Amino acid sequence: TEKFKRLKNEGNDFVKMGEYEEAANKYSECMKLNTEECTVYTNRALCYLKLYKYEEAKRDCDHVLQIEDSNIKAFYRRALAYKGLQVRKKNVAGI
């Protein structure tokens, strides 16, 4: 749990600096230690949204909602992921 906390805090620090790829990697490391901790999934979803990785963000949110079906952050970030996917679809259709 000590390593988990350290990795999560490092991830949070990367987010504050706008280093979303590095932050996502730290959160992924956390998940190897604990798959039930929803915060690291919603945090990684945020990183994926910032990196325009909407499918990955949606997947993380879906995972959280299977564990906590009323997680507001997961609902909100999944909605943003769906929105991003819709915009991408329209852009591809318009090319």
C-alpha positions as CSV (number, residue, x, y, z in Angstrom):
1,T,0.0,0.0,0.0
2,E,2.9,2.3,0.6
3,K,4.2,1.8,-3.0
4,F,0.6,2.3,-4.2
5,K,0.3,5.7,-2.4
6,R,3.7,6.8,-3.7
7,L,2.8,6.0,-7.3
8,K,-0.6,7.6,-7.0
9,N,0.9,10.8,-5.6
10,E,3.5,10.8,-8.4
11,G,0.7,10.4,-10.9
12,N,-1.2,13.3,-9.3
13,D,2.0,15.5,-9.4
14,F,2.4,14.7,-13.1
15,V,-1.3,15.7,-13.7
16,K,-0.6,19.1,-12.0
17,M,2.3,19.7,-14.3
18,G,0.3,18.7,-17.4
19,E,2.4,15.6,-18.0
20,Y,-0.6,13.4,-18.8
21,E,1.3,10.5,-20.5
22,E,3.6,10.1,-17.5
23,A,0.7,10.4,-15.1
24,A,-1.3,7.7,-16.9
25,N,1.8,5.4,-16.7
26,K,1.9,5.9,-12.9
27,Y,-1.8,5.2,-12.5
28,S,-1.3,2.0,-14.6
29,E,1.4,0.9,-12.2
30,C,-1.0,1.5,-9.3
31,M,-3.5,-0.8,-11.0
32,K,-1.1,-3.6,-11.0
33,L,-1.0,-3.3,-7.2
34,N,-4.8,-2.7,-6.7
35,T,-7.5,-3.2,-9.3
36,E,-10.3,-2.2,-7.0
37,E,-9.2,1.4,-6.3
38,C,-11.5,3.5,-8.4
39,T,-9.7,6.8,-8.0
40,V,-6.7,5.7,-10.1
41,Y,-9.1,4.6,-12.9
42,T,-10.9,8.0,-12.9
43,N,-7.6,9.8,-12.7
44,R,-6.2,7.8,-15.7
45,A,-9.4,8.4,-17.6
46,L,-8.8,12.2,-17.1
47,C,-5.3,11.7,-18.5
48,Y,-6.7,9.8,-21.5
49,L,-9.2,12.5,-22.1
50,K,-6.4,15.1,-22.2
51,L,-4.5,12.9,-24.6
52,Y,-7.6,12.5,-26.8
53,K,-7.6,8.7,-26.1
54,Y,-11.4,8.6,-25.7
55,E,-11.8,4.8,-26.1
56,E,-9.3,4.2,-23.3
57,A,-11.0,6.8,-21.1
58,K,-14.4,5.2,-21.7
59,R,-13.0,1.8,-20.8
60,D,-11.6,3.0,-17.5
61,C,-14.9,4.7,-16.6
62,D,-16.8,1.6,-17.5
63,H,-14.6,-0.4,-15.1
64,V,-15.2,2.0,-12.2
65,L,-19.0,2.0,-12.8
66,Q,-19.0,-1.8,-12.5
67,I,-17.5,-1.4,-9.1
68,E,-19.3,1.8,-8.0
69,D,-22.4,2.3,-10.1
70,S,-22.9,5.9,-8.7
71,N,-19.4,7.3,-9.2
72,I,-20.0,10.8,-10.5
73,K,-16.5,11.4,-11.8
74,A,-16.7,8.2,-13.8
75,F,-20.1,9.2,-15.3
76,Y,-18.9,12.7,-16.2
77,R,-15.6,11.5,-17.7
78,R,-17.3,8.8,-19.6
79,A,-19.7,11.4,-21.0
80,L,-16.7,13.4,-22.1
81,A,-15.2,10.3,-23.7
82,Y,-18.4,9.7,-25.7
83,K,-18.5,13.3,-26.7
84,G,-14.9,13.0,-28.0
85,L,-15.7,9.9,-29.9
86,Q,-18.7,11.5,-31.5
87,V,-16.6,14.5,-32.6
88,R,-13.9,12.2,-34.0
89,K,-16.5,10.3,-35.9
90,K,-17.9,13.5,-37.4
91,N,-14.4,14.7,-38.4
92,V,-13.6,11.4,-40.0
93,A,-16.9,11.4,-42.0
94,G,-16.2,15.0,-43.1
95,I,-12.7,14.2,-44.6
